[in-house]
C-alpha cells in the first residue's frame, strides 16, 4: 500500500499517490528518469512513499530496468501512438495506467524534485503550472479554441496548459485521457489546412499542450494553478523573479554537463538545490 499523508487545513488524510513519467529508451532519457526518481527518494519526503512507475516507449535497457527496480520503481513498456502524432503525445499513456491510486502525479522526466510537495496535492482539484513559454499569441489561442467551439478561459494563465507537472485526481483521468488523445489527433490532422493553421503548424512541437488545453475546456475541468516554485527552469535566460524562490521542482531540459550533472544558473536560491542534486548524482 502506498499511502501518503497530506495535510488539509490543519488535519491529515491518507491519500494514495501514483507518481509517473514517460521516456524514450536512450541515454538522454535514462539519465532523466533515473534522476527524477532518485530526487524523489532523496528529497521528496512523503513522496518517496508513493507508488513510483516509469514508462518507456517501445523498450527499456536491461541495466536501466535493474537500477530502477532496485530503487523501488516499477517499470512498464508502452507502445507509441500513431506515428503521425508528435512524439511528446506519448505522455498521454500515463493516463492509461491500471493501478489503485487517488491522485496521478504525471511529470515530465526532465524534472528534478527538490522537496516534499504533498501539501499542494488534492484528491479533488486538478493542478498544473502556468506556462512561461507560450508559442501563440492571444489571437491565435482564440482561433484555436473557436475552431472547436470551446470556451477559452478568462484567466490568461489558464489558456495554455503546460503539461510538465500535472496532479490529476482519479475521477478525471479516464475522460481526460480520451479527450486529450482525441484533440491531439484532431489538431494533427488540421495542421496546415489553411493559412492560419499553417502558422499553428509551425509550433507542432507543442501539440500535446495544445490538445491538453482543449481537452480541459472540453471536460470543463477547473484548474488550480500551482505556485511559481513548481515552474523554475534552469535553461534559457536568467529568471530574476525566481532568484529567492525555494523550488519544489526544477525543469532542466538538456541543460546538463558532459558529466551528467545539472548546470547551475545565476539564481541564488535555486542554485543551492542544484548543487545538492549534483552532489547526490556524483555518488
Backbone as CSV, one residue per row, in Angstrom:
resi,resn,N_x,N_y,N_z,CA_x,CA_y,CA_z,C_x,C_y,C_z
1,UNK,0.849,-1.186,0.000,0.000,0.000,0.000,0.887,1.239,0.000
2,UNK,0.559,2.218,-0.801,1.380,3.424,-0.939,0.583,4.630,-0.470
3,UNK,0.372,4.704,0.829,-0.392,5.798,1.419,0.532,6.952,1.765
4,UNK,0.143,8.139,1.371,0.922,9.332,1.646,0.087,10.275,2.490
5,UNK,0.677,10.827,3.525,-0.045,11.741,4.403,-0.081,13.136,3.793
6,UNK,-1.277,13.655,3.583,-1.459,15.008,3.074,-2.105,15.864,4.154
7,UNK,-1.593,17.069,4.324,-2.176,17.994,5.291,-3.271,18.806,4.614
8,UNK,-4.462,18.767,5.149,-5.590,19.508,4.595,-6.175,20.404,5.676
9,UNK,-5.909,21.709,5.574,-6.461,22.691,6.505,-6.289,22.278,7.972
10,UNK,-5.081,21.927,8.292,-4.777,21.631,9.682,-4.965,20.178,10.062
11,UNK,-5.712,19.409,9.246,-5.892,17.998,9.524,-5.023,17.169,8.608
12,UNK,-5.143,15.860,8.716,-4.359,14.983,7.864,-5.240,13.891,7.302
13,UNK,-5.008,13.532,6.026,-5.696,12.408,5.417,-4.655,11.535,4.734
14,UNK,-4.998,10.308,4.503,-4.115,9.400,3.795,-4.606,9.258,2.360
15,UNK,-3.755,9.577,1.416,-4.104,9.552,0.005,-3.118,8.680,-0.745
16,UNK,-3.635,7.893,-1.676,-2.777,7.026,-2.488,-2.302,7.794,-3.716
17,UNK,-0.980,7.976,-3.800,-0.385,8.690,-4.917,0.326,7.734,-5.861
18,UNK,0.213,8.015,-7.148,0.995,7.328,-8.165,1.795,8.399,-8.902
19,UNK,3.119,8.331,-8.807,3.994,9.287,-9.482,4.619,8.596,-10.687
20,UNK,4.485,9.206,-11.857,4.903,8.516,-13.072,5.436,9.489,-14.111
21,UNK,6.125,8.929,-15.116,6.654,9.703,-16.234,6.747,8.782,-17.441
22,UNK,7.021,9.362,-18.602,7.213,8.602,-19.832,8.504,9.064,-20.493
23,UNK,9.305,8.106,-20.960,10.547,8.471,-21.640,10.919,7.487,-22.726
24,UNK,11.892,7.873,-23.513,12.399,7.024,-24.578,13.534,6.151,-24.051
25,UNK,13.840,5.110,-24.787,14.899,4.185,-24.379,16.229,4.607,-25.000
26,UNK,16.778,5.711,-24.481,18.097,6.146,-24.921,18.808,6.808,-23.753
27,UNK,20.103,7.089,-23.929,20.933,7.556,-22.816,20.399,8.836,-22.191
28,UNK,19.941,9.756,-23.018,19.437,11.026,-22.514,18.259,10.824,-21.577
29,UNK,17.324,9.973,-21.988,16.142,9.733,-21.162,16.451,8.810,-19.991
30,UNK,17.435,7.935,-20.141,17.847,7.109,-18.998,18.292,8.010,-17.851
31,UNK,19.140,9.003,-18.181,19.603,9.945,-17.151,18.431,10.681,-16.529
32,UNK,17.520,11.169,-17.364,16.401,11.949,-16.871,15.531,11.145,-15.909
33,UNK,15.177,9.951,-16.301,14.241,9.155,-15.493,14.885,8.714,-14.183
34,UNK,16.124,8.276,-14.249,16.812,7.871,-13.020,16.980,9.079,-12.091
35,UNK,17.332,10.229,-12.654,17.486,11.438,-11.836,16.170,11.827,-11.178
36,UNK,15.076,11.766,-11.928,13.773,12.116,-11.360,13.472,11.255,-10.135
37,UNK,13.592,9.946,-10.272,13.211,9.079,-9.157,14.241,9.103,-8.025
38,UNK,15.498,9.328,-8.356,16.492,9.496,-7.292,16.173,10.729,-6.449
39,UNK,15.782,11.818,-7.094,15.487,13.038,-6.339,14.208,12.885,-5.513
40,UNK,13.250,12.134,-6.036,12.046,11.863,-5.246,12.415,11.095,-3.980
41,UNK,13.256,10.075,-4.145,13.660,9.259,-2.997,14.502,10.048,-2.000
42,UNK,15.370,10.918,-2.504,16.305,11.636,-1.646,15.698,12.869,-1.004
43,UNK,14.943,13.651,-1.794,14.481,14.954,-1.336,12.966,15.075,-1.217
44,UNK,12.230,14.055,-1.638,10.783,14.176,-1.737,9.999,13.938,-0.475
45,UNK,10.657,13.592,0.628,9.930,13.378,1.879,8.855,12.320,1.725
46,UNK,7.601,12.678,2.009,6.486,11.737,1.911,6.292,11.187,0.503
47,UNK,6.753,11.918,-0.496,6.597,11.460,-1.881,7.320,10.138,-2.124
48,UNK,8.373,9.894,-1.371,9.142,8.657,-1.537,8.321,7.427,-1.185
49,UNK,7.215,7.625,-0.459,6.361,6.502,-0.071,5.268,6.224,-1.097
50,UNK,5.176,7.029,-2.139,4.153,6.841,-3.163,4.505,5.668,-4.066
51,UNK,3.552,5.220,-4.850,3.803,4.255,-5.908,4.552,4.983,-7.015
52,UNK,5.688,4.425,-7.451,6.526,5.053,-8.466,6.562,4.166,-9.700
53,UNK,6.343,4.774,-10.870,6.269,3.984,-12.101,6.884,4.745,-13.266
54,UNK,7.843,4.117,-13.937,8.484,4.704,-15.120,7.997,3.982,-16.370
55,UNK,7.507,4.738,-17.329,7.056,4.183,-18.606,8.113,4.440,-19.677
56,UNK,8.474,3.406,-20.409,9.404,3.551,-21.524,8.682,3.199,-22.820
57,UNK,8.920,4.001,-23.843,8.284,3.766,-25.131,9.065,2.697,-25.894
58,UNK,8.375,1.654,-26.275,8.892,0.552,-27.110,9.737,-0.472,-26.348
59,UNK,10.708,-0.003,-25.561,11.612,-0.957,-24.919,12.383,-0.249,-23.817
60,UNK,13.121,-1.033,-23.004,13.962,-0.435,-21.969,15.239,-1.256,-21.833
61,UNK,16.339,-0.563,-21.649,17.635,-1.208,-21.446,17.601,-2.047,-20.162
62,UNK,18.191,-3.224,-20.233,18.151,-4.147,-19.089,18.792,-3.538,-17.845
63,UNK,19.934,-2.868,-18.003,20.623,-2.284,-16.850,19.793,-1.166,-16.217
64,UNK,19.139,-0.377,-17.057,18.295,0.698,-16.538,17.101,0.109,-15.796
65,UNK,16.541,-0.947,-16.342,15.431,-1.641,-15.682,15.850,-2.102,-14.282
66,UNK,17.030,-2.684,-14.186,17.505,-3.202,-12.900,17.776,-2.077,-11.905
67,UNK,18.348,-0.966,-12.387,18.612,0.173,-11.498,17.300,0.700,-10.918
68,UNK,16.312,0.872,-11.771,15.042,1.435,-11.321,14.304,0.488,-10.377
69,UNK,14.244,-0.772,-10.722,13.520,-1.710,-9.858,14.207,-1.857,-8.506
70,UNK,15.527,-1.761,-8.491,16.255,-1.795,-7.221,15.899,-0.594,-6.357
71,UNK,15.570,0.527,-6.999,15.152,1.738,-6.285,13.702,1.663,-5.826
72,UNK,12.986,0.636,-6.246,11.576,0.534,-5.884,10.648,1.157,-6.897
73,UNK,11.162,1.385,-8.103,10.360,1.975,-9.173,9.874,0.866,-10.104
74,UNK,8.587,0.790,-10.309,8.037,-0.165,-11.264,8.314,0.334,-12.680
75,UNK,8.602,-0.578,-13.597,8.915,-0.216,-14.976,7.889,-0.852,-15.910
76,UNK,7.404,-0.050,-16.852,6.400,-0.523,-17.792,6.781,-0.106,-19.211
77,UNK,6.560,-0.990,-20.168,6.780,-0.689,-21.578,5.442,-0.283,-22.190
78,UNK,5.439,0.842,-22.907,4.220,1.291,-23.574,4.487,1.436,-25.069
79,UNK,3.444,1.256,-25.854,3.549,1.442,-27.292,3.369,2.911,-27.641
80,UNK,4.049,3.376,-28.684,3.803,4.748,-29.134,2.445,4.834,-29.810
81,UNK,1.891,6.028,-29.841,0.663,6.242,-30.589,0.989,6.297,-32.082
82,UNK,-0.010,6.579,-32.876,0.160,6.694,-34.324,1.379,7.574,-34.641
83,UNK,2.247,7.131,-35.550,3.461,7.908,-35.875,3.193,9.328,-36.348
84,UNK,1.981,9.617,-36.791,1.675,10.988,-37.233,1.698,11.968,-36.062
85,UNK,1.472,11.453,-34.838,1.438,12.329,-33.668,2.843,12.731,-33.250
86,UNK,2.967,13.976,-32.809,4.230,14.436,-32.255,4.596,13.521,-31.079
87,UNK,5.876,13.152,-31.005,6.315,12.110,-30.063,5.957,12.431,-28.607
88,UNK,5.892,13.718,-28.260,5.560,14.086,-26.882,4.162,13.622,-26.486
89,UNK,3.305,13.366,-27.458,1.944,12.934,-27.141,1.909,11.568,-26.471
90,UNK,3.022,10.831,-26.523,3.057,9.540,-25.839,2.926,9.680,-24.327
91,UNK,3.082,10.901,-23.808,2.901,11.105,-22.368,1.453,10.831,-21.946
92,UNK,0.538,10.856,-22.899,-0.859,10.558,-22.574,-0.993,9.116,-22.083
93,UNK,-0.031,8.267,-22.407,-0.046,6.881,-21.912,-0.076,6.831,-20.384
94,UNK,0.409,7.875,-19.732,0.400,7.881,-18.266,-1.016,7.811,-17.716
95,UNK,-1.988,8.272,-18.490,-3.382,8.280,-18.051,-4.075,6.949,-18.334
96,UNK,-3.312,5.968,-18.803,-3.864,4.641,-19.085,-3.388,3.600,-18.084
97,UNK,-2.661,4.041,-17.064,-2.099,3.110,-16.079,-3.205,2.517,-15.221
98,UNK,-3.232,1.193,-15.168,-4.232,0.487,-14.361,-3.641,0.174,-12.997
99,UNK,-3.756,1.119,-12.079,-3.268,0.948,-10.718,-4.289,1.548,-9.762
100,UNK,-4.166,1.203,-8.507,-5.025,1.758,-7.471,-4.378,3.024,-6.929
101,UNK,-4.995,4.167,-7.167,-4.473,5.433,-6.671,-5.615,6.432,-6.555
102,UNK,-5.373,7.496,-5.806,-6.333,8.592,-5.680,-5.949,9.780,-6.560
103,UNK,-4.643,10.032,-6.672,-4.147,11.148,-7.471,-2.978,10.672,-8.320
104,UNK,-3.036,10.986,-9.615,-1.948,10.694,-10.539,-1.050,11.920,-10.620
105,UNK,0.203,11.762,-10.239,1.193,12.827,-10.355,2.008,12.525,-11.611
106,UNK,1.678,13.203,-12.705,2.292,12.946,-14.008,3.336,14.024,-14.284
107,UNK,4.592,13.607,-14.396,5.696,14.552,-14.524,6.472,14.328,-15.816
108,UNK,6.977,15.417,-16.389,7.969,15.262,-17.440,9.224,14.684,-16.808
109,UNK,9.926,13.852,-17.558,11.085,13.187,-16.958,12.311,14.094,-16.865
110,UNK,12.306,15.267,-17.511,13.428,16.193,-17.364,13.160,17.180,-16.232
111,UNK,12.640,16.633,-15.140,12.394,17.415,-13.937,13.101,16.754,-12.759
112,UNK,13.450,17.553,-11.782,14.077,17.047,-10.564,13.306,17.585,-9.372
113,UNK,12.967,16.707,-8.459,12.215,17.093,-7.258,13.203,17.553,-6.190
114,UNK,12.931,18.687,-5.591,13.862,19.260,-4.621,13.357,19.223,-3.182
115,UNK,12.031,19.071,-3.003,11.478,18.949,-1.653,10.049,18.424,-1.716
116,UNK,9.520,18.071,-0.567,8.203,17.444,-0.448,7.104,18.437,-0.826
117,UNK,6.267,18.053,-1.795,5.162,18.940,-2.195,3.792,18.300,-1.977
118,UNK,3.711,17.335,-1.064,2.426,16.680,-0.832,1.355,17.655,-0.344
119,UNK,1.761,18.746,0.301,0.782,19.712,0.799,0.050,20.417,-0.340
120,UNK,0.584,20.351,-1.556,-0.030,21.011,-2.708,-0.913,20.048,-3.523
121,UNK,-1.019,18.807,-3.094,-1.803,17.812,-3.828,-3.182,17.684,-3.213
122,UNK,-4.199,17.643,-4.064,-5.575,17.484,-3.619,-6.233,16.348,-4.382
123,UNK,-7.027,15.559,-3.693,-7.759,14.476,-4.355,-8.996,14.998,-5.071
124,UNK,-9.251,16.301,-4.972,-10.416,16.906,-5.606,-10.056,17.867,-6.736
125,UNK,-8.905,18.541,-6.632,-8.568,19.611,-7.570,-7.493,19.194,-8.567
126,UNK,-7.707,19.521,-9.841,-6.712,19.333,-10.889,-5.733,20.504,-10.798
127,UNK,-4.444,20.200,-10.729,-3.447,21.245,-10.563,-2.353,21.116,-11.628
128,UNK,-1.891,22.236,-12.111,-0.799,22.285,-13.079,-0.095,23.631,-12.967
129,UNK,1.018,23.763,-13.702,1.781,25.009,-13.695,1.259,25.991,-14.728
130,UNK,1.568,27.242,-14.496,1.402,28.274,-15.506,2.427,28.012,-16.613
131,UNK,2.140,28.476,-17.826,3.078,28.303,-18.932,3.929,29.555,-19.096
132,UNK,5.230,29.390,-18.910,6.136,30.518,-19.079,6.441,30.776,-20.547
133,UNK,6.491,29.696,-21.332,6.814,29.806,-22.752,5.547,29.551,-23.559
134,UNK,5.039,30.580,-24.179,3.804,30.449,-24.934,4.094,30.682,-26.417
135,UNK,3.918,29.671,-27.250,4.241,29.821,-28.675,3.204,30.631,-29.451
136,UNK,2.012,30.829,-28.889,0.933,31.510,-29.597,0.595,32.833,-28.914
137,UNK,0.097,33.784,-29.687,-0.422,34.996,-29.082,-1.905,34.797,-28.768
138,UNK,-2.506,35.776,-28.115,-3.875,35.625,-27.630,-4.864,35.424,-28.788
139,UNK,-4.593,36.038,-29.930,-5.490,35.905,-31.074,-5.416,34.499,-31.670
140,UNK,-4.223,33.927,-31.671,-4.061,32.561,-32.177,-4.716,31.555,-31.239
141,UNK,-4.614,31.789,-29.940,-5.298,30.910,-28.988,-6.813,30.997,-29.169
142,UNK,-7.309,32.191,-29.344,-8.754,32.358,-29.525,-9.219,31.618,-30.792
143,UNK,-8.425,31.693,-31.835,-8.754,30.983,-33.074,-8.790,29.472,-32.821
144,UNK,-7.811,28.966,-32.081,-7.731,27.534,-31.800,-8.952,27.060,-31.022
145,UNK,-9.308,27.759,-29.968,-10.481,27.374,-29.177,-11.759,27.483,-30.015
146,UNK,-11.878,28.562,-30.774,-13.094,28.775,-31.577,-13.274,27.717,-32.653
147,UNK,-12.167,27.207,-33.182,-12.250,26.174,-34.225,-13.019,24.949,-33.749
148,UNK,-12.946,24.693,-32.460,-13.596,23.506,-31.911,-14.755,23.866,-30.982
149,UNK,-15.204,25.119,-31.098,-16.363,25.589,-30.335,-16.207,25.370,-28.835
150,UNK,-15.039,25.682,-28.358,-14.750,25.520,-26.933,-14.537,26.887,-26.288
151,UNK,-14.983,27.056,-25.047,-14.799,28.337,-24.350,-13.348,28.522,-23.918
152,UNK,-12.759,29.636,-24.257,-11.395,29.923,-23.831,-11.430,30.496,-22.417
153,UNK,-10.569,30.027,-21.528,-10.563,30.543,-20.149,-10.400,32.058,-20.098
154,UNK,-11.079,32.687,-19.152,-10.959,34.126,-18.969,-9.591,34.510,-18.396
155,UNK,-9.069,33.641,-17.554,-7.756,33.871,-16.949,-6.681,33.495,-17.971
156,UNK,-5.879,34.462,-18.405,-4.872,34.201,-19.432,-3.881,33.128,-19.005
157,UNK,-3.640,32.990,-17.699,-2.698,31.976,-17.229,-3.237,30.554,-17.396
158,UNK,-4.540,30.435,-17.633,-5.149,29.114,-17.767,-5.417,28.731,-19.222
159,UNK,-5.090,29.610,-20.155,-5.374,29.341,-21.563,-4.463,28.251,-22.116
160,UNK,-3.185,28.367,-21.836,-2.186,27.417,-22.348,-1.822,26.431,-21.248
161,UNK,-2.204,25.184,-21.430,-1.978,24.162,-20.404,-0.590,23.547,-20.539
162,UNK,0.291,23.950,-19.654,1.600,23.316,-19.551,1.401,21.888,-19.048
163,UNK,2.025,20.911,-19.715,1.795,19.507,-19.365,2.948,18.872,-18.600
164,UNK,3.898,19.680,-18.125,5.097,19.129,-17.484,4.834,18.599,-16.086
165,UNK,3.939,19.243,-15.346,3.632,18.864,-13.959,2.114,18.853,-13.818
166,UNK,1.553,17.672,-13.653,0.104,17.530,-13.564,-0.266,16.707,-12.342
167,UNK,-1.167,17.223,-11.508,-1.735,16.481,-10.392,-3.194,16.210,-10.753
168,UNK,-3.506,14.962,-11.081,-4.821,14.637,-11.641,-5.579,13.691,-10.711
169,UNK,-6.638,14.153,-10.081,-7.471,13.242,-9.288,-8.016,12.120,-10.170
170,UNK,-8.129,10.942,-9.599,-8.539,9.749,-10.362,-9.872,9.957,-11.092
171,UNK,-10.766,10.737,-10.506,-12.092,10.918,-11.091,-12.037,11.566,-12.471
172,UNK,-10.940,12.276,-12.781,-10.824,12.958,-14.070,-10.066,12.142,-15.119
173,UNK,-9.328,11.129,-14.697,-8.303,10.536,-15.552,-8.850,9.927,-16.837
174,UNK,-9.833,9.068,-16.755,-10.286,8.330,-17.934,-10.833,9.255,-19.019
175,UNK,-11.748,10.133,-18.659,-12.355,11.005,-19.659,-11.354,12.030,-20.189
176,UNK,-10.457,12.486,-19.310,-9.441,13.425,-19.777,-8.510,12.749,-20.768
177,UNK,-8.134,11.503,-20.497,-7.277,10.774,-21.430,-7.927,10.701,-22.800
178,UNK,-9.196,10.354,-22.837,-9.897,10.222,-24.116,-9.952,11.553,-24.864
179,UNK,-10.262,12.627,-24.137,-10.361,13.943,-24.766,-8.986,14.438,-25.214
180,UNK,-7.976,14.211,-24.398,-6.620,14.665,-24.723,-6.126,13.994,-26.010
181,UNK,-6.292,12.689,-26.100,-5.857,11.975,-27.304,-6.708,12.367,-28.508
182,UNK,-7.995,12.569,-28.295,-8.898,12.974,-29.377,-8.428,14.287,-29.998
183,UNK,-8.144,15.283,-29.158,-7.727,16.581,-29.686,-6.307,16.541,-30.246
184,UNK,-5.455,15.692,-29.710,-4.115,15.550,-30.287,-4.208,15.062,-31.730
185,UNK,-5.074,14.082,-31.965,-5.265,13.580,-33.327,-5.943,14.628,-34.213
186,UNK,-6.951,15.290,-33.674,-7.706,16.269,-34.454,-6.824,17.451,-34.854
187,UNK,-6.041,17.946,-33.911,-5.142,19.057,-34.205,-4.109,18.649,-35.251
188,UNK,-3.532,17.468,-35.078,-2.525,16.985,-36.025,-3.093,16.893,-37.437
189,UNK,-4.322,16.423,-37.550,-4.959,16.299,-38.864,-5.315,17.656,-39.468
190,UNK,-5.413,18.691,-38.627,-5.848,20.007,-39.091,-4.691,20.943,-39.409
191,UNK,-3.497,20.644,-38.843,-2.336,21.466,-39.142,-2.179,21.668,-40.656
192,UNK,-1.850,22.896,-41.067,-1.550,23.256,-42.454,-2.766,23.155,-43.386
193,UNK,-3.974,23.113,-42.815,-5.175,23.011,-43.637,-5.608,24.357,-44.212
194,UNK,-5.136,25.453,-43.658,-5.357,26.790,-44.205,-4.214,27.685,-43.720
195,UNK,-4.252,28.954,-44.053,-3.144,29.844,-43.697,-2.954,29.952,-42.190
196,UNK,-4.068,30.089,-41.461,-3.955,30.210,-40.011,-3.417,28.929,-39.393
197,UNK,-3.907,27.787,-39.860,-3.437,26.513,-39.327,-1.996,26.216,-39.751
198,UNK,-1.556,26.813,-40.838,-0.155,26.676,-41.225,0.747,27.387,-40.218
199,UNK,0.268,28.543,-39.709,1.018,29.239,-38.660,1.065,28.400,-37.386
200,UNK,-0.086,27.802,-37.029,-0.118,26.949,-35.833,0.769,25.726,-36.020
201,UNK,0.805,25.216,-37.247,1.606,24.034,-37.534,3.094,24.251,-37.355
202,UNK,3.521,25.514,-37.393,4.933,25.801,-37.139,5.321,25.488,-35.691
203,UNK,4.310,25.318,-34.857,4.549,25.034,-33.429,4.043,23.643,-33.052
204,UNK,4.104,22.706,-33.966,3.563,21.364,-33.700,4.308,20.651,-32.575
205,UNK,5.496,21.138,-32.219,6.223,20.625,-31.052,5.342,20.658,-29.807
206,UNK,4.421,21.631,-29.763,3.553,21.822,-28.598,2.196,21.125,-28.757
207,UNK,2.095,20.169,-29.662,0.805,19.531,-29.925,0.155,18.989,-28.659
208,UNK,0.938,18.333,-27.805,0.350,17.747,-26.594,-0.219,18.831,-25.686
209,UNK,0.424,20.016,-25.650,-0.058,21.090,-24.790,-1.284,21.772,-25.401
210,UNK,-1.294,21.948,-26.720,-2.492,22.469,-27.369,-3.676,21.549,-27.086
211,UNK,-3.437,20.245,-27.255,-4.512,19.267,-27.075,-4.988,19.205,-25.632
212,UNK,-4.072,19.305,-24.676,-4.461,19.295,-23.267,-5.291,20.527,-22.938
213,UNK,-4.911,21.671,-23.474,-5.675,22.906,-23.236,-7.117,22.733,-23.688
214,UNK,-7.299,22.169,-24.881,-8.644,21.962,-25.415,-9.394,20.881,-24.642
215,UNK,-8.692,19.840,-24.258,-9.338,18.739,-23.527,-9.866,19.215,-22.177
216,UNK,-9.119,20.056,-21.491,-9.570,20.574,-20.201,-10.809,21.441,-20.369
217,UNK,-10.841,22.224,-21.454,-12.033,23.034,-21.727,-13.207,22.140,-22.095
218,UNK,-12.954,21.132,-22.886,-13.996,20.186,-23.301,-14.625,19.490,-22.090
219,UNK,-13.791,19.092,-21.150,-14.252,18.365,-19.970,-14.710,19.287,-18.847
220,UNK,-14.574,20.593,-19.077,-14.992,21.593,-18.076,-14.312,21.359,-16.726
221,UNK,-13.038,21.064,-16.784,-12.266,20.811,-15.570,-11.677,22.128,-15.073
222,UNK,-12.019,22.488,-13.865,-11.497,23.715,-13.273,-10.052,23.488,-12.828
223,UNK,-9.217,24.445,-13.121,-7.794,24.326,-12.834,-7.420,25.190,-11.635
224,UNK,-6.600,24.632,-10.743,-5.986,25.424,-9.680,-4.489,25.430,-9.960
225,UNK,-3.988,26.574,-10.375,-2.589,26.668,-10.760,-1.667,26.461,-9.564
226,UNK,-0.552,25.801,-9.826,0.460,25.591,-8.801,1.292,26.858,-8.633
227,UNK,1.900,27.042,-7.477,2.732,28.235,-7.261,3.987,28.212,-8.119
228,UNK,4.642,29.356,-8.212,5.807,29.516,-9.086,6.945,28.573,-8.730
229,UNK,6.977,28.096,-7.494,8.047,27.187,-7.068,8.041,25.857,-7.839
230,UNK,6.959,25.585,-8.571,6.886,24.373,-9.383,7.321,24.618,-10.826
231,UNK,7.636,25.841,-11.168,7.839,26.178,-12.574,9.155,26.910,-12.797
232,UNK,10.209,26.440,-12.122,11.514,27.083,-12.236,12.363,26.311,-13.248
233,UNK,12.713,26.985,-14.321,13.508,26.385,-15.390,14.954,26.849,-15.253
234,UNK,15.889,25.942,-15.447,17.294,26.317,-15.289,17.978,26.488,-16.640
235,UNK,17.238,26.319,-17.720,17.806,26.573,-19.043,17.311,27.922,-19.552
236,UNK,17.938,28.425,-20.590,17.471,29.679,-21.160,17.896,30.888,-20.354
237,UNK,17.135,31.946,-20.464,17.510,33.210,-19.847,17.329,33.171,-18.326
238,UNK,18.056,34.033,-17.680,18.024,34.136,-16.219,16.647,34.577,-15.743
239,UNK,16.077,33.827,-14.809,14.758,34.140,-14.284,14.900,34.973,-13.004
240,UNK,14.983,36.260,-13.154,15.219,37.128,-11.994,14.150,36.956,-10.922
241,UNK,12.912,36.720,-11.343,11.823,36.599,-10.375,11.976,35.363,-9.488
242,UNK,12.782,34.389,-9.929,12.931,33.141,-9.169,14.173,33.121,-8.293
243,UNK,14.893,34.210,-8.245,16.194,34.243,-7.574,16.134,33.766,-6.127
244,UNK,15.078,34.122,-5.403,14.988,33.790,-3.976,13.943,32.713,-3.681
245,UNK,13.431,32.065,-4.712,12.414,31.032,-4.503,13.040,29.683,-4.178
246,UNK,12.401,28.970,-3.271,12.821,27.611,-2.939,11.983,26.649,-3.793
247,UNK,12.571,26.084,-4.827,11.784,25.284,-5.777,11.290,23.974,-5.172
248,UNK,10.145,23.548,-5.659,9.685,22.181,-5.417,10.191,21.273,-6.536
249,UNK,10.191,21.814,-7.740,10.614,21.069,-8.918,11.465,21.988,-9.789
250,UNK,12.549,21.434,-10.339,13.364,22.141,-11.318,13.190,21.472,-12.679
251,UNK,12.942,22.260,-13.704,12.903,21.746,-15.077,14.220,22.103,-15.743
252,UNK,14.947,21.077,-16.219,16.287,21.367,-16.731,16.461,21.051,-18.217
253,UNK,15.502,20.348,-18.831,15.563,20.030,-20.258,16.926,19.394,-20.590
254,UNK,17.691,19.982,-21.485,19.015,19.431,-21.831,20.147,20.255,-21.234
255,UNK,19.829,21.003,-20.196,20.822,21.885,-19.583,21.658,21.094,-18.585
256,UNK,22.450,20.152,-19.115,23.287,19.276,-18.291,24.716,19.315,-18.823
257,UNK,25.652,18.942,-17.962,27.063,18.938,-18.340,27.403,17.635,-19.053
258,UNK,28.620,17.580,-19.582,29.095,16.351,-20.230,29.253,15.218,-19.223
259,UNK,29.351,15.585,-17.951,29.489,14.587,-16.882,28.141,14.223,-16.265
260,UNK,27.062,14.598,-16.933,25.712,14.276,-16.490,25.399,14.866,-15.112
261,UNK,25.610,16.151,-15.009,25.157,16.915,-13.858,24.349,18.105,-14.365
262,UNK,23.529,18.685,-13.498,22.745,19.843,-13.885,23.613,21.090,-13.863
263,UNK,23.452,21.927,-14.868,24.166,23.201,-14.873,23.572,24.129,-13.818
264,UNK,24.435,24.896,-13.198,23.943,25.920,-12.277,23.536,27.156,-13.077
265,UNK,22.885,28.096,-12.384,22.376,29.304,-13.031,22.870,30.510,-12.248
266,UNK,22.275,31.662,-12.492,22.558,32.842,-11.676,21.481,33.062,-10.631
267,UNK,20.651,32.056,-10.393,19.583,32.179,-9.398,20.115,31.698,-8.049
268,UNK,20.166,32.600,-7.078,20.850,32.331,-5.817,20.316,31.108,-5.084
269,UNK,19.017,31.104,-4.794,18.451,30.006,-4.008,18.297,28.721,-4.832
270,UNK,17.743,28.773,-6.039,17.661,27.542,-6.835,19.010,26.852,-7.030
271,UNK,20.074,27.623,-7.180,21.398,27.021,-7.356,21.803,26.172,-6.154
272,UNK,21.336,26.547,-4.963,21.646,25.745,-3.779,21.063,24.341,-3.917
273,UNK,19.880,24.249,-4.498,19.236,22.948,-4.694,19.893,22.172,-5.830
274,UNK,20.315,22.886,-6.857,21.007,22.225,-7.967,22.300,21.583,-7.460
275,UNK,23.014,22.272,-6.609,24.260,21.731,-6.076,24.012,20.488,-5.228
276,UNK,22.915,20.466,-4.489,22.577,19.277,-3.696,22.250,18.099,-4.613
277,UNK,21.539,18.378,-5.691,21.229,17.313,-6.654,22.506,16.765,-7.261
278,UNK,23.409,17.659,-7.655,24.668,17.208,-8.267,25.523,16.419,-7.291
279,UNK,25.496,16.804,-6.029,26.223,16.027,-5.026,25.666,14.608,-4.955
280,UNK,24.351,14.478,-5.010,23.725,13.170,-4.989,24.092,12.361,-6.243
281,UNK,24.077,13.010,-7.394,24.358,12.319,-8.650,25.806,11.855,-8.734
282,UNK,26.699,12.557,-8.060,28.113,12.223,-8.149,28.500,11.032,-7.291
283,UNK,27.602,10.621,-6.414,27.918,9.499,-5.510,27.642,8.168,-6.177
